[in-house]
């Protein structure tokens, strides 16, 4: 009987921790900013064979990453669904769609779905 009560107590503590640490929209924006900044920093101009508009956009983003982040974030439609223990983010815009999930202060998305 003690083992059963201990397991229930452990599950209650785990559920409380999951509820208290589920990320919100601010954490999603921080994750998105980090992903975009990493993509900008690791992409060479002209190396990916982009069209002229893509090359100009990349140059602009390399010169002013904060403005680029704001422009990209404003172009995305993000729907936040808070569950009991997780947060689900549905992202659409810029000809892409992705679903991200957040729990225990972490957010993960489909591989390559967020960064441009």
C-alpha positions as CSV (number, residue, x, y, z in Angstrom):
1,X,0.0,0.0,0.0
2,X,2.9,2.4,0.8
3,X,4.3,1.8,-2.7
4,X,1.0,2.7,-4.3
5,X,0.8,5.9,-2.3
6,X,4.4,6.8,-3.1
7,X,3.8,6.3,-6.8
8,X,0.6,8.5,-6.7
9,X,2.6,11.2,-4.8
10,X,5.4,11.0,-7.3
11,X,2.9,11.3,-10.2
12,X,1.2,14.3,-8.6
13,X,4.6,16.0,-8.2
14,X,5.5,15.3,-11.8
15,X,2.2,16.6,-13.0
16,X,2.6,19.7,-11.0
17,X,6.0,20.3,-12.3
18,X,4.8,19.8,-15.9
19,X,2.0,22.2,-15.4
20,X,4.2,24.9,-13.8
21,X,7.0,24.7,-16.4
22,X,5.0,24.6,-19.7
23,X,6.4,27.3,-21.9
24,X,4.3,30.3,-23.1
25,X,4.3,32.5,-26.1
26,X,7.3,34.5,-24.9
27,X,9.4,31.3,-24.8
28,X,8.3,30.4,-28.3
29,X,9.3,33.8,-29.6
30,X,12.7,33.4,-27.9
31,X,13.1,29.9,-29.5
32,X,12.1,31.3,-32.9
33,X,14.6,34.2,-32.6
34,X,17.4,31.8,-31.7
35,X,16.6,29.5,-34.7
36,X,16.4,32.5,-37.1
37,X,19.7,34.0,-35.8
38,X,21.4,30.6,-36.1
39,X,20.1,30.2,-39.7
40,X,21.3,33.7,-40.7
41,X,24.7,33.2,-39.1
42,X,25.3,29.8,-40.8
43,X,24.0,30.6,-44.3
44,X,26.4,32.1,-46.8
45,X,25.2,34.7,-49.3
46,X,24.7,33.1,-52.7
47,X,25.7,29.6,-51.6
48,X,22.2,28.1,-51.6
49,X,21.3,29.2,-55.1
50,X,18.4,31.5,-54.0
51,X,16.8,33.9,-56.4
52,X,17.7,37.6,-56.3
53,X,15.0,38.4,-53.8
54,X,16.2,35.6,-51.4
55,X,19.8,36.8,-51.7
56,X,18.8,40.4,-51.0
57,X,16.6,39.3,-48.0
58,X,19.5,37.3,-46.6
59,X,21.9,40.2,-46.9
60,X,19.4,42.5,-45.2
61,X,18.9,39.9,-42.4
62,X,22.7,39.6,-41.9
63,X,23.0,43.4,-41.6
64,X,20.0,43.9,-39.2
65,X,19.0,40.6,-37.6
66,X,16.7,42.2,-35.1
67,X,14.6,43.9,-37.9
68,X,14.6,40.6,-39.8
69,X,13.3,38.7,-36.8
70,X,10.5,41.2,-36.3
71,X,9.5,41.1,-39.9
72,X,9.5,37.3,-39.9
73,X,7.6,37.1,-36.6
74,X,5.0,39.5,-37.9
75,X,4.6,37.3,-41.1
76,X,3.7,34.2,-39.0
77,X,0.4,33.3,-37.6
78,X,1.0,31.5,-34.3
79,X,-1.9,29.8,-32.5
80,X,-1.1,28.8,-28.9
81,X,-3.1,26.0,-27.3
82,X,-2.3,25.5,-23.6
83,X,-3.0,22.0,-22.4
84,X,-2.9,20.7,-18.8
85,X,0.8,19.7,-19.1
86,X,2.0,20.9,-22.5
87,X,1.6,23.9,-24.9
88,X,1.0,23.3,-28.6
89,X,2.0,26.0,-31.2
90,X,0.5,25.9,-34.7
91,X,2.6,28.1,-36.9
92,X,1.7,29.1,-40.5
93,X,3.0,31.7,-42.8
94,X,5.8,32.3,-45.4
95,X,4.5,29.2,-47.3
96,X,5.2,26.9,-44.4
97,X,3.3,25.2,-41.7
98,X,4.5,23.6,-38.5
99,X,3.3,22.3,-35.2
100,X,5.6,22.7,-32.2
101,X,5.1,21.3,-28.7
102,X,6.4,22.7,-25.4
103,X,6.8,21.0,-22.1
104,X,9.1,21.2,-19.1
105,X,10.5,24.6,-20.4
106,X,11.5,23.1,-23.7
107,X,10.0,23.6,-27.2
108,X,10.5,21.2,-30.1
109,X,9.3,21.4,-33.7
110,X,9.5,19.3,-36.8
111,X,13.1,19.2,-38.0
112,X,13.8,22.3,-40.1
113,X,10.2,23.6,-39.9
114,X,10.9,26.9,-38.2
115,X,14.0,28.5,-39.5
116,X,13.8,30.0,-43.0
